[in-house]
Amino acid sequence: MATAAFETPKLKSYPVIPLVQDGAMSHLKPFVASGPIQTALGFPGELVDDWQNKAIAKMGELLGKYRSLQVYMDACVHCGACSDKCHYFLGTGDPKNMPVARQDLMRKVYRRYFTFAGKHFPKLVGAVDLTRDVLDDWYSYYHQCSECRRCSVFCPYGIDTAEVTMAAREIMDSIGMGQKYSNEIIGKVHRIGNNLGIPGPALENTLEGLEEDTKDDTGLDIKFPLNVKGAEVLLITPSADFFSEPHVESLIGYAKVFHAAGISWTLSSHASEAGNFGMFIGNYEQMRNISMRVREAALELGVKRIVVGECGHAWRVAYSFWNTLIGPFDYLDPRYPVPQHICEVTDDLIQRGALHFHKDANDDKIITFHDSCNVARASRMGNVPGGQFVIPRRIITSVANHFHDMALQTIHEGTFCCGGGGGLLTDDLMELRVKGALPRMEALKDVVEDHDVNFMATICAICKAQFTKVLPYYGFNMGMVGGVHQLVSKAIRLGDK
């Protein structure tokens, strides 16, 4: 699909807060989900009659269900600490992409219908009616938030803009105004088992092809097992890993790690997808139904461990929500954490001396690492705080000789989003994706110029897909992004080879 013409921001040598451009992104809206897409998920197929009252009722339900949401509505003092922290504001200059202003699209409606002052003196407290114009602003700007939570790191009150965005999207879904991209993907998971709609026979054929390719490359019978009962590990990985470049290189890396360590493992055609777009639309039922496939597969196959592949929001859902969505996990081996990230598995094996590498196999790469939002700010790895920052970098430096971090203020918990997360990885939002990538591209530019970096590793499927699309807009090679286990795959020593 052709995208409308837009101007790519210029990369600067130092961070610059943009001049405010009122309404600069008001024209940009993702496609609205069609009736069949909506109804398949149990949502209205089109904007319902009496939508205003039903939206307000849904807001009241969420305020009662999630105490944090009401705290976020009441706590903001408009201090401005978050204003220049959003990559979308930095890339677009639209003031409604300041996190405080985006939140206020809901907060003004909340005041009008749920506070005494707003009901009786609306103009005095900035309260507004939920009109169709306001709803259209919701649809536009709540789909210009990737739920990355960077603004929350800098908020003195800890207001979580992502939760506000999720609530707004759930309200819109409930009245028949859902987003095509996210809801279509959720429907594919329910019908087929993964985001990309890969049916079981095609998945089996793909894995057989990977076995043949890997044998040609290594001379070894490295398996990519599917639906194997009694395997120790059930691997849940993003469906992009099955065939897309560069994602598939990481899947090959996982297989080599399991092979080298002698760990039996399997994928499941019933639960072949790690991603969970139910979180992006803020809907607990969708998030639980998608997650339940993992529990069902683990019980059916009789595995002892569940390992999550390189997918940022999948790891957040697994780490933060699986215990209440699909727990308890009393049928798994208690010696291992639930869930367990593939980086934790690989790092543990490295630390125990169970894996060995030819580090010079990656000497063609000078590497940096992009901390993915949902890993950096909504999870951790290992048994120490900050393990989600330490472990991937420790793996990289174990398999490669040349590594340089980007600027400190742009990594770890302060990392900049890739610009395509939160259900925004769709071509109808390409302008937003390119402009939202600006802060990360500027940080990348610095290490490219200072250290000749030519490869950016990450552990998120959305980040990989986003960067391969937007890197050329900024003059970078789309092939310079890939996975951590892509590096592992190239350097790992297998057998006599």
Secondary structure, DSSP 8 states (H G I E B T S, - for coil): ------------SS-------TTTTTT----B--HHHHHHTTS-SS--TTHHHHHHHHHHHHHHH-HHHHHHHHH-----TTTTT-HHHHHH--GGGSHHHHHHHHHHHHHHHHSHHHHH-GGGGT-----HHHHHHHHHHTTS-----HHHHH-TT---HHHHHHHHHHHHHHTT--BHHHHHHHHHHHHTSSTT---HHHHHHHHHHHHHHHHHHHSS-----BS-TT-SEEEE--GGGGTSTTHHHHHHHHHHHHHHHT--EEB-STT-----TTTTTT-HHHHHHHHHHHHHHHHHHT-SEEEE-S-HHHHHHHHHHHHHHT---TTS-TTS-SSEEHHHHHHHHHHTT---B-GGGGTT--EEE---HHHHHH---TTSTTHHHHHHHHHHHHH-S-B----GGGSGGG----S-TTT--SGGGHHHHHHHTHHHHHHHHHHHHHH---EEEES-HHHHHHHHHHGGGGT--GGGEEEHHHHHHHHB--TT-
